[in-house]
């Protein structure tokens, strides 16, 4: 009887739809990030670098202030590069956010995104 239950359990769990490896990786990363209070905010594209030294210093100062606002809300920027229309990556990032969104709401309170955006608008 125990063997039958064990076999049925194995069959049941193996019949569940398997996540693609990238989705699994992002889900695991989300669980880890929540645990260490280091949730990622994904960005895309190439980074703009100001042409003159004076403008670069101003740019770096603004980036530092912006990063400190993100850090206050438990977020860190992660650039995914110049990616357009990658369905697997979009699915993986969506799975990541399903896990991290409720954590961030509990951590920062209701309306935290609007407050953060308001603070970021200064930079």
N, C-alpha and C positions, 0 to 999 in steps of 0.2 A: 504494500500500500504506500509506504514512504517513497519507494522508488518511482511509483506512478506519479505521485505528487511532484517529485523532483523533476521528472521528465516533462510533465505538463508545464511546470514553471519555466523550465529552460526553453521550451517551444514557445511559450507565451512571450517571454522577454525577447527572444530572437525574432519573433514576428513583428515586433514593433518597428515602425519606420526608423531607419538609421539616419542620423544626421550626417550631412557631408562633413568631412574632417575639419574644414574651415569653421563651420558653425560650432562644432564641438570645441574647437580651440578657443573661439571667442566666448562661448558660454563659460568655459573653465577660467578664462582670463577675467570675465566679469565677476565670478564668484571670488576670485583672488583679490581683485581690485576693491570690491566691497569690504572684504576682510581687512585690508590694509588702508582703507579710506583714501583710495587713489583712483577714482573713476576717470576714464578717458573721455574727452570730447574730441571726436574725429573731425579733422579738417582735410581739405583736398587742394591740390594745385601746387604750383611753384611759389616759393616765398619771394616777395618783392624785396629787393635790396636797393636802398636809396643810392643815387649816383654820387653824391658828395659826402665827404667825411662828416661835415656838420649835420647834414640830414640823417646820416646813419646813426649818429649819437642820439638825436631826437627820436628816431625810430626805435632804437634799443631801449630808451627810457620808457616810451609808451608801451612797448612789448612787455617790459618788466612790470609795469603797473597793471597791465591787462592780465598778465599771468598771476599776479598776486590776488586779483579779484577772483579768477577761476579757482585758485587754491583755497580761498576763503570758503567757497562753496563745495569743496572736495573734488574739483575737476582739474585735469591736466590735459593740455593739448597734445594730440598725436596726429601728425600729418600722414595720410595714407598715400600721398603722392598724387600724380596726375592720372586719376582713374575715372573713366567715364563708362557707365553702363555695365559694370561688372556685377551681374546678378548674384553670383555666389558671395561676393564681398558684401553687397547690400543686405543679403539675407543674414549673413554672419553678424553684421553690425546691428541689424534689427533685433536679433536674438540677444546680443549684448545689452542693448537698451531695455529690453523687456525685463531683464534681471536688475539693472542698475537704476532704472527710473523710480521705482518704489522706494529703494534705499535712499536716493537723493531727496525725495519728498519727505521721508521721515527725518532725515538728517537736517534739512534746511527749512522745513515747514512749507505750508501751502503758499503758492505765489512766488516761490523762490526764483523761478526763471525770469520773471518780469523784473524783480529786484536786481538780479544779476545783470540783465540787459541794460537796465537804467544806469547802473554803476559803470558798465563797459562803454556806454555811449559817450562818456567823457573822453575816452581814449580812442 
